Amino acid sequence: MSLIRAAKPADVPEILAMIHELAVYEQEPDAVKNTADLLSTALFGDGPRIFAHVAEDDGGTVQGFALWFLNYSTWEGGHGIYLEDLYVRPGSRGGGHGKSLLRTLAQTAVDRGYARVEWSVLDWNEPSIQFYRSLGAAPQDGWSTFRLTGEALAGFGAKESVR
């Protein structure tokens, strides 16, 4: 059985540890720059714009998390939830934690009148793709994710000199 609850400041170290575990799973072990201070401020500082839920096992140990934020659909004319990360520790997979976390986000969306819950999944992550399909989620074929980051972001975002 899984208990889902809103994350508390005391959960930050466990959430950060799972973020690192997720980076290893996604074959990017050195990509995480986040720190406990940054995550704590983002989740619990003034006017947080990201939110998290955790899944606890029967013993009260955190086994997974969902980190999310609001997005907005110009077509729907309302907010939605964007799931940035969903992670369940390998030894606890198949125990309903991931499903319970996603159900909590779906219930939040329904309760608040949001239009959707959406997320990205790596093309090679077939176990997750099958899990999401089993819940009724559908891929958005025909769309590609684009990202500006690093030097490309810095160069493009630099203020142009006035001529």
BALOBA-1460 file (C-alpha; in Angstrom, 3 decimals):
// residues 163
<rec num="1" residu="m" x="0.000" y="0.000" z="0.000"/>
<rec num="2" residu="s" x="1.180" y="3.504" z="-0.760"/>
<rec num="3" residu="l" x="0.545" y="6.679" z="1.204"/>
<rec num="4" residu="i" x="0.778" y="9.791" z="-0.958"/>
<rec num="5" residu="r" x="1.263" y="13.141" z="0.698"/>
<rec num="6" residu="a" x="2.522" y="16.600" z="-0.118"/>
<rec num="7" residu="a" x="6.254" y="16.886" z="0.367"/>
<rec num="8" residu="k" x="7.540" y="18.565" z="3.523"/>
<rec num="9" residu="p" x="10.851" y="20.393" z="4.027"/>
<rec num="10" residu="a" x="12.226" y="17.328" z="5.820"/>
<rec num="11" residu="d" x="11.743" y="15.339" z="2.562"/>
<rec num="12" residu="v" x="14.191" y="17.459" z="0.565"/>
<rec num="13" residu="p" x="17.250" y="15.231" z="1.141"/>
<rec num="14" residu="e" x="15.329" y="12.109" z="0.050"/>
<rec num="15" residu="i" x="13.844" y="13.848" z="-2.986"/>
<rec num="16" residu="l" x="17.287" y="15.106" z="-4.007"/>
<rec num="17" residu="a" x="18.738" y="11.622" z="-3.557"/>
<rec num="18" residu="m" x="16.009" y="10.230" z="-5.836"/>
<rec num="19" residu="i" x="16.694" y="12.974" z="-8.399"/>
<rec num="20" residu="h" x="20.275" y="11.678" z="-8.510"/>
<rec num="21" residu="e" x="19.002" y="8.092" z="-8.807"/>
<rec num="22" residu="l" x="16.756" y="9.160" z="-11.677"/>
<rec num="23" residu="a" x="19.708" y="10.815" z="-13.429"/>
<rec num="24" residu="v" x="21.627" y="7.540" z="-13.213"/>
<rec num="25" residu="y" x="18.619" y="5.626" z="-14.580"/>
<rec num="26" residu="e" x="18.320" y="8.125" z="-17.447"/>
<rec num="27" residu="q" x="22.036" y="7.669" z="-18.215"/>
<rec num="28" residu="e" x="22.975" y="11.211" z="-17.151"/>
<rec num="29" residu="p" x="24.657" y="10.608" z="-13.772"/>
<rec num="30" residu="d" x="26.677" y="13.841" z="-13.801"/>
<rec num="31" residu="a" x="23.934" y="16.147" z="-15.089"/>
<rec num="32" residu="v" x="22.289" y="17.091" z="-11.767"/>
<rec num="33" residu="k" x="23.307" y="20.547" z="-10.564"/>
<rec num="34" residu="n" x="20.468" y="20.868" z="-8.047"/>
<rec num="35" residu="t" x="21.301" y="21.139" z="-4.348"/>
<rec num="36" residu="a" x="19.279" y="20.712" z="-1.180"/>
<rec num="37" residu="d" x="19.230" y="24.492" z="-0.709"/>
<rec num="38" residu="l" x="18.028" y="25.165" z="-4.267"/>
<rec num="39" residu="l" x="15.357" y="22.483" z="-4.071"/>
<rec num="40" residu="s" x="14.182" y="23.601" z="-0.645"/>
<rec num="41" residu="t" x="13.871" y="27.205" z="-1.798"/>
<rec num="42" residu="a" x="12.032" y="26.174" z="-4.965"/>
<rec num="43" residu="l" x="9.545" y="23.982" z="-3.084"/>
<rec num="44" residu="f" x="9.109" y="25.885" z="0.166"/>
<rec num="45" residu="g" x="10.405" y="29.438" z="-0.320"/>
<rec num="46" residu="d" x="8.272" y="32.516" z="-0.894"/>
<rec num="47" residu="g" x="5.681" y="31.895" z="-3.607"/>
<rec num="48" residu="p" x="6.774" y="28.409" z="-4.695"/>
<rec num="49" residu="r" x="6.140" y="27.599" z="-8.333"/>
<rec num="50" residu="i" x="6.943" y="23.898" z="-8.145"/>
<rec num="51" residu="f" x="5.277" y="21.274" z="-6.010"/>
<rec num="52" residu="a" x="6.039" y="17.724" z="-4.945"/>
<rec num="53" residu="h" x="4.283" y="14.708" z="-3.569"/>
<rec num="54" residu="v" x="5.995" y="11.711" z="-2.061"/>
<rec num="55" residu="a" x="4.986" y="8.063" z="-1.822"/>
<rec num="56" residu="e" x="5.647" y="6.316" z="1.467"/>
<rec num="57" residu="d" x="5.606" y="2.590" z="2.076"/>
<rec num="58" residu="d" x="3.821" y="1.026" z="5.057"/>
<rec num="59" residu="g" x="6.835" y="1.761" z="7.243"/>
<rec num="60" residu="g" x="6.782" y="5.481" z="6.416"/>
<rec num="61" residu="t" x="9.879" y="5.372" z="4.210"/>
<rec num="62" residu="v" x="9.762" y="7.575" z="1.108"/>
<rec num="63" residu="q" x="9.932" y="5.332" z="-1.958"/>
<rec num="64" residu="g" x="9.042" y="7.751" z="-4.748"/>
<rec num="65" residu="f" x="8.162" y="11.295" z="-5.688"/>
<rec num="66" residu="a" x="6.389" y="13.407" z="-8.267"/>
<rec num="67" residu="l" x="7.630" y="16.944" z="-8.893"/>
<rec num="68" residu="w" x="5.297" y="19.166" z="-10.902"/>
<rec num="69" residu="f" x="4.317" y="22.695" z="-11.825"/>
<rec num="70" residu="l" x="1.447" y="24.463" z="-13.549"/>
<rec num="71" residu="n" x="1.405" y="25.089" z="-17.255"/>
<rec num="72" residu="y" x="-1.220" y="26.867" z="-19.341"/>
<rec num="73" residu="s" x="-3.038" y="25.796" z="-22.474"/>
<rec num="74" residu="t" x="-3.965" y="28.648" z="-24.783"/>
<rec num="75" residu="w" x="-6.312" y="26.293" z="-26.622"/>
<rec num="76" residu="e" x="-8.074" y="25.029" z="-23.514"/>
<rec num="77" residu="g" x="-7.965" y="28.418" z="-21.832"/>
<rec num="78" residu="g" x="-6.822" y="26.982" z="-18.534"/>
<rec num="79" residu="h" x="-4.057" y="25.510" z="-16.481"/>
<rec num="80" residu="g" x="-2.717" y="22.009" z="-16.493"/>
<rec num="81" residu="i" x="-0.121" y="20.103" z="-14.544"/>
<rec num="82" residu="y" x="3.275" y="19.421" z="-16.050"/>
<rec num="83" residu="l" x="4.955" y="16.468" z="-14.371"/>
<rec num="84" residu="e" x="8.674" y="17.215" z="-14.413"/>
<rec num="85" residu="d" x="9.772" y="14.025" z="-12.678"/>
<rec num="86" residu="l" x="8.109" y="10.839" z="-11.512"/>
<rec num="87" residu="y" x="10.399" y="8.363" z="-9.822"/>
<rec num="88" residu="v" x="9.947" y="5.239" z="-7.745"/>
<rec num="89" residu="r" x="12.942" y="3.444" z="-6.293"/>
<rec num="90" residu="p" x="13.699" y="0.194" z="-8.150"/>
<rec num="91" residu="g" x="12.981" y="-2.089" z="-5.185"/>
<rec num="92" residu="s" x="9.518" y="-0.554" z="-4.806"/>
<rec num="93" residu="r" x="8.431" y="-0.575" z="-8.439"/>
<rec num="94" residu="g" x="5.293" y="-2.561" z="-9.119"/>
<rec num="95" residu="g" x="3.947" y="-1.754" z="-5.665"/>
<rec num="96" residu="g" x="1.518" y="0.919" z="-6.821"/>
<rec num="97" residu="h" x="3.542" y="3.973" z="-5.796"/>
<rec num="98" residu="g" x="3.855" y="5.434" z="-9.296"/>
<rec num="99" residu="k" x="0.191" y="4.819" z="-10.066"/>
<rec num="100" residu="s" x="-0.831" y="6.413" z="-6.769"/>
<rec num="101" residu="l" x="1.359" y="9.462" z="-7.413"/>
<rec num="102" residu="l" x="-0.124" y="9.930" z="-10.887"/>
<rec num="103" residu="r" x="-3.653" y="9.393" z="-9.577"/>
<rec num="104" residu="t" x="-3.034" y="12.124" z="-6.984"/>
<rec num="105" residu="l" x="-1.981" y="14.528" z="-9.741"/>
<rec num="106" residu="a" x="-4.996" y="13.552" z="-11.844"/>
<rec num="107" residu="q" x="-7.291" y="14.120" z="-8.870"/>
<rec num="108" residu="t" x="-5.649" y="17.504" z="-8.247"/>
<rec num="109" residu="a" x="-6.253" y="18.450" z="-11.875"/>
<rec num="110" residu="v" x="-9.884" y="17.332" z="-11.758"/>
<rec num="111" residu="d" x="-10.544" y="19.032" z="-8.405"/>
<rec num="112" residu="r" x="-9.057" y="22.324" z="-9.614"/>
<rec num="113" residu="g" x="-10.596" y="22.253" z="-13.070"/>
<rec num="114" residu="y" x="-7.276" y="21.863" z="-14.894"/>
<rec num="115" residu="a" x="-7.408" y="20.663" z="-18.476"/>
<rec num="116" residu="r" x="-4.678" y="18.027" z="-18.390"/>
<rec num="117" residu="v" x="-1.670" y="16.355" z="-16.845"/>
<rec num="118" residu="e" x="1.259" y="15.907" z="-19.187"/>
<rec num="119" residu="w" x="4.889" y="14.846" z="-19.115"/>
<rec num="120" residu="s" x="7.765" y="13.659" z="-21.266"/>
<rec num="121" residu="v" x="9.301" y="10.212" z="-21.369"/>
<rec num="122" residu="l" x="12.511" y="9.096" z="-23.033"/>
<rec num="123" residu="d" x="11.873" y="7.149" z="-26.237"/>
<rec num="124" residu="w" x="13.926" y="4.170" z="-25.012"/>
<rec num="125" residu="n" x="12.136" y="3.908" z="-21.654"/>
<rec num="126" residu="e" x="9.740" y="1.174" z="-22.747"/>
<rec num="127" residu="p" x="8.742" y="0.046" z="-19.216"/>
<rec num="128" residu="s" x="7.552" y="3.570" z="-18.392"/>
<rec num="129" residu="i" x="5.841" y="3.987" z="-21.758"/>
<rec num="130" residu="q" x="3.890" y="0.772" z="-21.226"/>
<rec num="131" residu="f" x="3.010" y="1.819" z="-17.668"/>
<rec num="132" residu="y" x="1.681" y="5.198" z="-18.857"/>
<rec num="133" residu="r" x="-0.310" y="3.551" z="-21.650"/>
<rec num="134" residu="s" x="-1.852" y="1.162" z="-19.126"/>
<rec num="135" residu="l" x="-3.255" y="4.195" z="-17.296"/>
<rec num="136" residu="g" x="-4.879" y="5.552" z="-20.452"/>
<rec num="137" residu="a" x="-2.203" y="8.151" z="-21.233"/>
<rec num="138" residu="a" x="-1.386" y="8.661" z="-24.899"/>
<rec num="139" residu="p" x="1.783" y="9.948" z="-26.556"/>
<rec num="140" residu="q" x="1.568" y="13.212" z="-28.429"/>
<rec num="141" residu="d" x="2.773" y="11.973" z="-31.798"/>
<rec num="142" residu="g" x="3.992" y="14.609" z="-34.187"/>
<rec num="143" residu="w" x="5.523" y="16.789" z="-31.462"/>
<rec num="144" residu="s" x="9.217" y="17.091" z="-30.635"/>
<rec num="145" residu="t" x="10.640" y="18.630" z="-27.503"/>
<rec num="146" residu="f" x="13.075" y="21.501" z="-28.060"/>
<rec num="147" residu="r" x="15.364" y="23.015" z="-25.452"/>
<rec num="148" residu="l" x="17.713" y="25.976" z="-25.248"/>
<rec num="149" residu="t" x="20.404" y="25.401" z="-22.648"/>
<rec num="150" residu="g" x="24.045" y="26.121" z="-21.854"/>
<rec num="151" residu="e" x="25.976" y="28.173" z="-24.389"/>
<rec num="152" residu="a" x="23.084" y="28.245" z="-26.850"/>
<rec num="153" residu="l" x="20.805" y="29.767" z="-24.204"/>
<rec num="154" residu="a" x="23.435" y="32.243" z="-23.036"/>
<rec num="155" residu="g" x="24.204" y="33.350" z="-26.582"/>
<rec num="156" residu="f" x="20.616" y="33.664" z="-27.708"/>
<rec num="157" residu="g" x="19.494" y="35.276" z="-24.444"/>
<rec num="158" residu="a" x="22.268" y="37.863" z="-24.365"/>
<rec num="159" residu="k" x="21.119" y="41.423" z="-24.853"/>
<rec num="160" residu="e" x="21.968" y="42.686" z="-28.276"/>
<rec num="161" residu="s" x="23.942" y="45.880" z="-28.475"/>
<rec num="162" residu="v" x="21.952" y="48.910" z="-29.596"/>
<rec num="163" residu="r" x="22.837" y="50.096" z="-33.079"/>
